Amino acid sequence: MEYRFLGASGLKVPVLSFGTATFGGGNDFFKAWGSTQAEEAKRLIDICLEAGVNLFDTADIYSDGLAEEVLGKAIAGKQRGDLLLSTKSTFTFGEGPNNQGASRQHILKQVEGSLKRLGTDYIDIYHMHGFDGNTPVEETLRVLDDLVQSGKVRYIAASNFSGWSLMKSLGVADNHGWNRYIGHQVYYSLANREYEWELMPLGLDQKVGAIVWSPLSAGRLGGKYGRNLPIPKEGRVSQGGSPVPEMVVNEEVFYATVDALNEVAEEIGKTVAQVALNWLLQRPTVSSIIIGARNEEQLKQNLGAVGWNLTTEQIKKLDDASAVPPIYPYWHQWQNKSLNPTPEFYK
């Protein structure tokens, strides 16, 4: 397993990390993803550790806390220092007027709840799951800095931020000498490459490492679908049981991308999913990509995405097939790339 530094920190993370949104199945939305319980979760984690994957990602809202509980039971008895645990808060959890957001009140409550459910006394990477436009950025970053100082949190990160909200947060942290976000958990895949337009250049400039969620676009790039195998209209993706809504994926670009993926996969003897994951591992700023699995077979297949690299020609083929015109102001800026250089993808 390859390990990379997460952003400008000294923390090394595996290039593949394991996501636990399939753990628990505590409500209808997450039940559509999976309902893995403690015994099966323990086996999946053992497979990960055997492969060198020691970063496990979860969130308070996954199955209303049940995913954290299942993960906590699955890692019980293991050497805590050998594991990296990542969890998140911001979105609605429980009842009451302070049941969401990035306020001091909500963050402190959620950290204590996550620690209890995970059965640990510290969290390695704590994410703000989304930007809270109601709470002052100073309030959020101050309480996160306090949590790092207390030892309950080791590093802080963002997730699903826009460019301006992430940059404002970094600027406020630097201005006050507080801990800054070292990572940004983002959606990025061959099905949607908007991350490259602003968040990737920001990550390069500010040394914020990307942790990629849904790298296979909620299963779209898993090898089951294509031009002659459309996504079923009654399936969870079409019915809204997906973190990546159907409307954001351009159908014709998607089919062209899958065609290219199939060509490359056949050429090198890998699966479509492995090629799609390996493509991500060769993109700038990417520190780790989160893989999920409902069973051992899926997990082992995804673990096969490391230990080899696509050629530059193969990467260009996938880039060309998945490219879409950028929105304003990027198309305007990119008319003069000598002033606004884009990330260097081919070396």
C-alpha positions, -999 to +999 in steps of 0.1 A: +000+000+000+012+035-009+010+062+018+008+099+011+010+130+033-024+146+039-020+181+027+007+201+044+006+180+076+030+153+087+002+127+087+006+099+062-026+082+050-031+052+027-041+061-009-071+038-003-093+043+027-124+025+037-158+042+040-184+029+064-216+045+050-228+009+043-225+000+080-257-002+101-285+004+076-304+024+102-328+042+079-343+038+045-317+061+028-287+043+041-303+009+040-302+012+002-264+015+005-260-015+028-267-029+063-234-043+073-234-054+110-205-058+135-193-093+126-191-087+089-177-052+095-149-068+115-140-091+087-140-063+061-117-042+084-094-072+089-091-075+051-083-038+049-056-039+075-040-070+059-038-049+027-023-019+045-056+002+046-057+017+081-079+048+075-116+043+082-141+070+074-175+075+089-199+103+099-224+110+127-253+111+103-246+077+087-276+057+098-281+082+126-250+072+145-253+035+139-224+033+114-201+048+141-214+022+166-208-007+142-173+006+134-165+010+170-175-026+177-156-038+147-123-022+158-127-032+195-096-050+207-073-037+180-043-015+186-058+020+185-024+035+174-025+014+143-058+029+131-068+062+117-104+072+123-122+099+104-156+112+112-177+143+105-205+165+118-226+195+106-258+181+092-290+174+111-286+150+140-314+145+166-340+171+176-340+206+189-330+241+176-293+233+179-293+200+161-272+210+131-245+234+120-209+242+129-216+261+161-196+255+193-227+240+209-233+215+181-197+205+174-189+198+211-220+177+214-213+157+183-177+151+191-186+136+225-213+115+208-189+102+181-162+094+207-187+073+227-201+055+196-166+048+183-153+036+216-122+058+215-109+089+233-097+107+202-105+112+165-076+113+141-093+135+114-125+155+122-144+170+092-169+197+089-193+177+067-205+208+049-202+246+051-224+263+076-233+298+063-251+308+095-223+304+120-193+327+120-162+310+106-143+322+136-166+304+160-162+271+141-125+273+138-119+283+174-138+254+188-120+230+164-087+245+175-097+239+211-105+203+203-071+198+188-055+214+219-075+191+241-063+160+223-098+148+214-091+156+178-057+153+160-064+170+127-092+190+112-106+189+076-134+202+055-159+184+033-180+197+004-169+233+007-169+258-021-137+275-031-145+308-013-157+291+019-126+269+021-103+298+014-120+321+039-117+294+065-080+289+058-074+327+059-092+331+093-072+301+108-039+316+096-049+351+108-055+338+144-028+312+144-053+284+148-051+249+133-062+249+097-079+224+075-053+200+061-077+180+040-109+184+020-132+155+014-147+159-020-167+142-047-145+136-077-148+109-104-145+104-141-183+110-142-179+145-127-147+165-129-158+199-116-134+195-086-106+203-111-120+238-119-113+256-086-110+233-057-080+215-071-060+247-079-069+259-044-056+226-029-024+229-048-018+265-038-028+260-001-015+224+002-049+209+012-050+172+004-081+157-012-099+127+002-122+116-025-157+102-017-178+082-042-149+077-066-171+054-087-199+079-088-222+058-066-215+027-086-220+041-120-183+034-129-183+000-113-185-019-146-222-029-145-235+000-166-227+012-201-242+022-235-260-011-239-265-016-201-283+015-189-288+023-152-322+008-143-349+034-137-361+015-106-327+012-091-314+032-061-294+056-083-323+067-104-347+067-074-326+091-055-309+067-031-275+080-041-252+107-029-246+117-065-279+128-081-287+116-115-292+151-129-255+160-125-242+132-147-243+140-185-256+107-201-237+109-234-204+119-217-210+091-192-214+065-220-183+078-238-164+076-205-175+040-199-166+031-235-130+044-229-129+027-195-138-006-211-111-002-238-084+005-212-096-022-189-095-048-216-061-035-228-044-040-194-064-068-179-080-048-151-116-042-142-134-010-151-137-001-114-099-006-109-091+016-139-115+044-127-099+043-092-063+043-105-071+073-127-080+092-096-048+082-078-028+099-105-045+133-102-029+162-084-038+169-047-054+134-042-041+120-009-066+092-005-098+078-021-126+063-001-137+029-012-168+012+001-180-024-002-211-044+007-191-076+008-156-091+007-156-096-031-162-059-038-136-049-013-109-072-026-116-060-062-113-024-052-080-031-034-067-042-067-066-006-079-031+000-064+003-013-072+003-003-109-003+029-129-021+038-161+001+051-189+000+088-199-018+078-231-044+058-212-050+088-189-054+111-218-079+088-234-100+088-202-096+126-199-108+132-234-138+110-231-149+125-198-143+162-205-171+187-204-170+225-210-163+244-179-188+270-165-181+307-161-157+321-150-134+292-158-140+291-195-132+328-196-100+324-175-089+294-195-088+314-227-055+327-213-038+298-195-005+318-194-023+339-168-045+312-152-026+279-156-046+247-149-032+218-129-005+197-146-019+163-153+008+148-175+044+147-165 
